[in-house]
């Protein structure tokens, strides 16, 4: 199983990015999918998760700014990041899992700075 994440970069406050994660060796349609992030000196935290039956949850800090989406045919999970703030800086990891199964992407760096 491989999860390949891309789309990170350096962006100014207020800017946007789109992260994408493509899975191979796994059918994401059978799992919950999500994005986590780890900021400098912080623990990894949940950003957004989309569950098999369609329920979607966001961290309070990103509600209204970030949108998670999945494409089961393309086996991809995307995260649209809008109105970025310096507090959004960190390494973003895609996640695919259910119950005791958890697969992680390699992480993509998002830096929000002027």
N, C-alpha and C positions, 0 to 999 in steps of 0.2 A: 504494500500500500504506500502510495506517495501522494502528498498534498503539496502542490507547488504554488506558492503565493507570490504575487507581484503587485506593482502599482504604487509602492511607497515612494517617498521623496521629500524634498525640502519645499515648504510652501509658506507664504506669508499669512499672518493672522487674518481671518475672514475668508481665506481661500478654500478650495475644494480639492479632493483627491478621490480616486476610485480604486479600491483594492479588489483584486480578483484572486481566487484560489481554485485551481483545477485538480480534481482527484483522478488518480489512476489506480487500478487494482481494487476499486471499491465502488459500489453504487450508492451515491449519497442519498438517493431517494429512500433508502431503508434506514436512514439515520437522522438524528438531530444535527444541525449544522450551525456554526457560530464563529464569532471573532472574539478574541481576548487580546488584551494589551498589557505590556509591562513598561511602566514609566521609569525614569532614572531613580534608583533607590527605592522603588516600590515593588509590591508583590503583583503577580499577574492577576488581572481582574477581568470579569466578563464585560464585554462591550454590548454584544447583541447575540441573540440566539433565535433560530427558527426551527420549530419542532416539526416532527413528521406530519402531525395533523393540522399544521398551519399556524399554531399559536406562535407569536413573536414577542420577545421581551427585550427591553433595552435598559442599560444602566441609566439611572436618573440624569447623570451628567451629560448624556448624549441624546436624550429624547428630543425629537423635533429637529435634530441636526443630522443624524446618521440614519441610513436606511440599509437594512440587510435584505438580500434577495438570493434566491437559488434558481438554478436552471437544471432540472433533473435530466433533461435530454443531453445537455452539454456537460453534465457532471461538474458544475461550477457553483461557487458561492461568492457573491460580491458584497462589498460594503461601500456605500457611497457616503463620503464624509464631507459635509458642508459646514460653513461658518466655523472653520477650524480655529482653535484657541491654543495658546502655548501649553495648556494643561493636557492637550491631546497628544503631545509628543511622547513617543515610545515605540517599542517594537510590537507589531501587530501579528498575531498568530491565528491562522484559521484552524478550526476544530470540526471534526466529524466524529460522532459517537453516539452511543446509547447504552445505558446501564453501565456495565463494567468495561465496555469497549470505548477506547478513546484514541483517536489519531490526530496528530498535530502537524501543521506545516512548519517550514523552517523559519518563519518570521520575516517580516518586511518592515524596514525602519520608516517611521513618519516623524518628521521634524517640522515643527511650526515655529517660525522665527522670522523677525523682520531684519 
